[in-house]
């Protein structure tokens, strides 16, 4: 088990996703952000089924940075109720995990 986390969120388009990712990486809240375009999300919101194109952003961070990352993400996110999910990283390449820790230190 490591202290690394994946933090997932969805955003309305690539421009918004890129700006948010640059901000959080720039502030050392995440070491890296992967933008996965062409995501189609189907969900229930305010009693209606929605069908939207979105961008998934996968942040890599450490458990110790999660609360700060979450707070900043919620501050900047355009959605009323943004998806913010943290998934622990069980194991990984030691050199990559060391880089991740250094970049979010």
Buried (B, 14 or more C-beta within 10 A) or exposed (E): EBBBBBBBBBBEEEEBBBEBBEBBBEEBBBBBBEBEEEBEEEEEEEEEEEEEEBBBBBBBBBEEBBEBBBEBBEEEBEBEEBBBEBEEBEEEEEEBBEBBBEBBE
